[in-house]
């Protein structure tokens, strides 16, 4: 009796749907099931975010960092101390992220592409407050090569965040050209145009 009911429901379902719609339904079901398991949740979340990310936009609000705000101190993974002010000869791309953050993981490939395209013209600063060994293991496992930093002082309010990922693009003159909370598609034409504009 039970098998007949299931078979009948399946036939009704098949008659109402096209083949591609059935495939999409099963893919959606598989994603929902995968999200129920902690071991696959981060990977699935990152996958979903990666394919729904949009290109970032230039900030409409004008914020110019004063000299004190540009004293943000950073330390490289080699132990070298540097301040944001010392990097003012070029635009600064400042990204706060973490290895446990699915949106951060999702945007990493596009960040690597952006870095590869502009690494000689822009200071890239990727900040995580995690243990350096964890961060380096993450980078090596995925083949990323990005300049890694930790905070050596508390950022001013204009550069602080409680959300990961958060990204700032700061002009050599100290203007926050872009302030993006959440994942974005950083290797987009819009982002390349924005950086090119800063480099003129």
C-alpha positions in Angstrom: 0.0 0.0 0.0 2.8 2.4 1.1 4.8 1.7 -2.1 1.8 2.3 -4.3 1.2 5.7 -2.7 4.9 6.7 -3.1 4.9 5.5 -6.7 1.7 7.4 -7.5 3.0 10.6 -5.9 6.3 10.3 -7.9 4.4 9.9 -11.1 2.2 13.0 -10.3 5.4 14.9 -9.5 7.1 13.9 -12.8 4.0 14.8 -14.9 4.0 18.4 -13.4 7.7 19.1 -13.8 10.2 19.4 -16.6 13.4 17.3 -16.4 15.6 20.4 -15.6 13.2 21.4 -12.8 13.4 18.0 -11.2 17.2 18.2 -11.3 17.1 21.6 -9.6 14.8 20.3 -6.9 17.2 17.4 -6.2 20.2 19.7 -6.1 18.4 22.0 -3.7 17.4 19.0 -1.5 21.0 17.8 -1.5 22.2 21.3 -0.4 19.7 21.3 2.4 20.8 17.9 3.6 24.5 18.8 3.4 23.8 21.9 5.5 22.5 19.7 8.3 25.9 18.2 8.8 28.5 20.3 10.5 31.4 18.8 8.6 30.0 19.9 5.2 28.2 23.1 6.3 31.1 25.5 5.9 32.0 24.2 2.4 28.4 24.3 1.2 27.9 27.8 2.6 31.0 29.0 0.9 29.9 27.4 -2.4 26.5 29.1 -2.3 27.9 32.5 -1.4 30.6 32.2 -4.2 27.9 31.9 -6.8 25.7 34.7 -5.5 28.4 37.3 -5.0 28.1 40.7 -6.7 30.8 43.2 -7.7 31.5 45.9 -5.0 30.6 49.5 -5.5 32.4 52.7 -4.7 31.3 54.3 -1.4 28.9 57.1 -1.8 29.8 58.6 1.6 33.1 60.6 1.8 35.3 59.6 4.7 38.8 60.9 4.9 41.1 59.3 7.6 43.0 61.8 9.7 46.7 61.3 10.6 45.8 59.6 13.9 43.4 57.1 12.2 46.2 56.2 9.8 48.4 55.2 12.7 46.9 51.7 12.6 49.7 49.4 13.4 50.0 46.0 11.7 52.5 43.2 12.0 53.5 40.8 9.1 53.8 37.1 9.7 57.6 37.7 9.6 57.3 40.0 12.6 57.7 43.3 10.8 55.8 46.2 12.2 54.2 48.7 9.8 51.6 51.4 10.1 48.9 52.3 7.6 50.5 55.7 7.2 53.7 54.1 5.9 51.7 52.5 3.1 50.2 55.8 1.9 52.4 55.9 -1.3 49.8 53.6 -3.0 46.2 52.7 -2.5 45.6 50.3 0.3 43.3 47.3 0.0 42.5 46.2 3.6 40.5 43.0 4.2 39.5 41.6 7.5 38.8 37.8 7.3 39.0 34.4 9.0 39.5 30.8 7.9 36.3 29.7 9.7 34.1 32.3 7.8 32.2 30.8 4.8 31.8 34.2 3.0 35.5 34.9 3.5 36.3 31.5 1.9 33.9 32.2 -0.9 35.6 35.5 -2.0 39.2 34.2 -1.7 39.6 33.1 -5.3 38.5 36.5 -6.6 40.8 38.2 -4.1 43.7 36.1 -5.3 42.9 37.2 -8.8 42.7 40.8 -7.8 46.0 40.6 -6.0 47.7 38.9 -9.0 46.5 41.7 -11.2 47.5 44.7 -8.9 50.1 43.5 -6.4 52.8 45.9 -7.7 50.5 48.9 -7.7 48.4 48.5 -4.5 49.3 47.6 -1.0 47.2 44.5 -0.1 46.7 43.9 3.7 44.8 40.7 4.7 44.2 40.8 8.5 43.1 37.8 10.6 43.2 37.6 14.4 43.6 33.8 14.2 46.7 31.8 15.1 49.2 32.3 12.2 49.7 28.6 11.9 46.0 28.1 11.2 46.0 30.9 8.6 49.2 29.6 6.9 47.9 26.1 6.8 44.7 27.4 5.2 46.6 29.4 2.6 48.9 26.5 1.7 46.1 23.9 1.4 44.3 26.1 -1.1 47.3 27.5 -2.9 46.7 31.2 -2.0 49.6 33.6 -1.8 48.4 36.8 -0.2 50.2 39.3 2.2 49.1 38.3 5.7 49.0 40.6 8.7 47.8 40.7 12.3 46.6 43.8 14.2 49.2 45.3 16.4 46.9 48.1 17.6 43.2 48.7 17.7 41.8 50.3 14.5 40.0 53.7 14.7 36.2 53.6 14.5 36.4 54.4 10.8 38.4 51.2 10.1 36.9 48.9 12.7 34.3 46.2 12.1 32.4 43.4 13.8 31.5 41.6 10.6 33.6 39.3 8.5 34.6 39.8 5.8 34.9 43.5 5.7 37.0 45.3 3.1 38.3 48.9 2.7 40.0 50.5 -0.2 41.9 53.6 0.9 43.3 56.2 -1.5 46.9 57.5 -1.0 45.3 60.7 0.3 43.4 58.8 3.0 40.0 58.7 1.5 37.9 55.5 2.1 37.0 54.9 -1.5 35.2 51.6 -0.8 33.8 50.1 2.4 32.3 46.6 1.8 30.8 44.4 4.4 30.3 40.8 3.3 31.6 38.8 0.4 32.1 40.3 -3.1 33.3 39.4 -6.5 36.6 41.3 -6.4 37.9 40.3 -9.8 35.0 42.1 -11.6 35.4 44.7 -14.3 33.8 47.2 -12.0 36.5 46.6 -9.3 39.3 46.8 -11.9 37.9 50.1 -13.2 37.8 51.5 -9.6 41.4 50.6 -8.9 42.5 51.9 -12.3 40.8 55.2 -11.4 42.8 55.4 -8.2 46.1 54.7 -10.0 45.8 57.6 -12.5 
